Amino acid sequence: MIMREIRILHMYSDMLDLYGDNGNIEILSYRAKARGIETVVEHHSVGTKDTDFSSYDLIYLGGGADFEQQLLAEDLQSCRDEIMKAFDNGTFFLLICGGYQLMGEYYKDSNGEVINGLGMFPYHTAASLNKNKRCIGNIVIEAELNGEKYKVIGFENHGGQTSQTDKPFGNVIYGNGNRFESKDEGYFDKNVIATYLHGPLLSKNPKLADYIIKYCAERNKEPVKMTPLDDTLEEKAREVLFSRLDK
């Protein structure tokens, strides 16, 4: 019997899907359904009218290149007040790469063109003017979820260098992070995870997926029991990935 429902707004799914980022929604839906939690996924694209952002438990933006960010920036700005209202009302935001950059103060691309961000969070991003110089490869960070340290693994490929992230998602163990050879990665607050990690992120990090599901299922509701799932396969895959990085 379906006892709970999580409403998800997938923004610009037709434009922001680098390295399988749309798979994050599939992972959330699968792991929620295994616990009797229904997921309703709706979409906002350029030109969509009258989106009620505050009616969703989770708002998701994936990664996109400079071109896609330029195309959607004006539409995103037109929704700023309603998006800010949703955040203030406790809607959870999961932001990957381009989605991460666009929620900051601004993003300056590799040609020096400035794309205004929503200014929801205090960071800003400037891409390297050398288009061949990028933060690229596998990455591992140590994040803290409900007081427990958890190694989050993913793939990064970004020329953007993000600064003023006073609340990083995690500490870099392997890879670059927010900037070339930085010690911090992403941005993390009470109801936002913003990160450069692709992969898709949640297929490699089941505990992170469950952290988001629990938050969304309990938002404005009674606590929910998160029945453990059989993650044997996922954990074995993580072990293989970690072992490869050690070589």
N, C-alpha and C positions, 0 to 999 in steps of 0.2 A: 504494500500500500504506500502510495506517495504521501509523505507527511509534510514535506517542506518544498519550497520552490525558490530557485535563484534566478533572478532576471538579469540577463547579460546584454549589454549594448556593445556590439562589435563595430567600432568606427573605422570607416574607409577600408573595409576588408578587401575591396577590389583594387586597392592601391598600395596597401601596406602589408606585404607578405614576404619579406625576405627570409630565406633559409627556413621555410616551413613555419613561420610565426603563427599562421592561422591554426596550426595544430594545437596550440595552447588551449584554444576553446574546446577542441575535441577531447583533450585530456581532462579538462575540468568537468565536462559533461559526463564523460565515462566514469570518473571517480565519484562524482556526486550521485549518479544514478545507482551505482553499486551500493549506496547507502540509503536508497529510497528517497533521494532528493532530486526533484525534477529541475531541469534547466530550460529556461525559455530564452532563446538567442534571437535578438533582433538587430537590425543594421541601420547605421547612419552613413550616408554617402554624400558627396558634394551635391548640393541642391535639395537634400531632404528637408522638408519643412515640419515645423511644430514638434520636434523631438522633445519629449518630456524626460530630460536627463535624470532628474531626481527620482524617477519611478524605478530606476535600475539599482540593483545591488552591486553590480560590477560594470565598470566601463573599461574597455580594452582597446589599445592602439598598438599595432605591430610596427615593424621597421620598414623604412622606405628610403630610397636614395634622394639626393638633392632635388631632382626633377619632380618627383612625386610630392615632396614636401612643399615645393613652390606652388604646385597645382591646387593643393587643398588648404593652404594657409589662410586664404581669405574666408573660405567657408568656416574654418575653425574659429577664426576671430569673431565671426558673426554669432557664434554660439557661446562666447566667453562667459557672459553673465550667468547663463543657465548651467554651464559646466561648473563654474565656481560654486554656485548654489548647491549642486549635487555633492561636491566634495565637502562642503561645510555641513551638509546633512548626513555625512557618513558613508556615502557611496565609495566603494573601493575602486582604486585606479591601478591597473596593471599596464605599464608603458614600456615598450621595447624599442630601443635604438632611436629611430626617427620620432616615434611617439614620445619617448623620453625627452629628446631635444626640444620638441615643439611646446612642451609644457613649461619650459624655463623662460627666462627673460628674452632671449633671442638666440638665433642660430646664424652664424656667418659662414657661408659656404666657401668652397675652395677657390671661387672666383672673386671673393670679397663681397658678394651680395648678401645683404642682411635680410633674414626672414624673421619678422617679429613673432615671438612666442606668446603664449597666453599669460605669462608672468605668474602662474600659480605657485611656482617654487622659485627660490632665490638664485639658482644656478644659471649659467649661460654657456654657450658652446661656440667655439671658433674652429673651423676646419683648417688643417694644414694646407698651406698654399702649394706645397709639393704634393701633387696628386698621387705620386707613387709611394708616399710615406704614410702608412696606415697602421693602426693597431689591429693586427689580424692573427688569428689562430685560436687554439683552445685556451680556455681560461677557467680557473678555479678561484672562488672567493669563499671566505668564511663569514657567514651571516649569523645573526642571532634571532631565532624565532621562538617567541614566548619563553625567553630565558635560556633556551638551549642552542648551543652552537651547532651549525649545520654547514657542511661543505656543499656549495652550489657550483655545478659545472655547466659550461656552455661553450659557445663559439662567438668570438667577437670579430667584427670587420668594420672599422669606422675610422675615418680621417678626422672626425670631430674630436676636439679636446674640450672636455667639460670641466668648468671651474666653479668654485663657490658652493660645492656640495657639502654643506655643513653637517648633513645627516646621511652619510653613505650607506648603501645597502649592505656592503660588507668589505672586509679587508682582503686585498689581493694576495693569494698564495702562489698562483702561477698565471702569467699573462700580463697584460697592461692595465686595464681598468679604465678609469675616466680620462686619463691622459697617458702619454707614453711613459711606461715604467712607473706608474703611480702606485700608491699604496691603498687607494680607496676605489671603490666601484659603485656606480649607481647612486640612487637617492631613495631613502626609506623613511617613511613617517607612519603615523598611526593607521592610515588607510590609503597608502600608496607605496607601490614598489615600482621604481623606474630603473631600468638596467640596459646595458648594451648586450646582454647575453641572448643569443639566438639558439636554435637547435632542433626543434623548438625547446624552449627553456624547461617547460614543465614535464616533458617526457623523461628527462634525465634527473629530475628532482621531485620525486613523489611527495616528500614531506612538505615541500614548498607549495605544491598544488593543494594539499590538504589544509595547509594554513589559510590559504585564500578561501577555500570552500567553507571552512568553519566560520571564518569572519562573516562571509556573505550570508550563510544560513542562519546565523544568530543575530544578524543586524535587526534591531528593533523587535526581536523575538526571544523566546525562551532558549536556554542553552541546548545544544544538540550533541548527542553522543556520536562520536566519529568511530564507528566500528573499524578496526584494523583490516586492511586488505592484504592479500597475498602479493607482496612486492618482491618475491624471490628473483624473478627475472630482471626486474629493474635494478635491484641491488647488485646482481651479478654483472650487469652491463656497466654500472658505475665502477665496480672493482676493476673491470678491464680497462676502462677509460683512465682511471687513476694510475694503474700500473704502466700504461703507455707513457704517461706524462713523467713518470719517475725515471724513464730510460734516457 
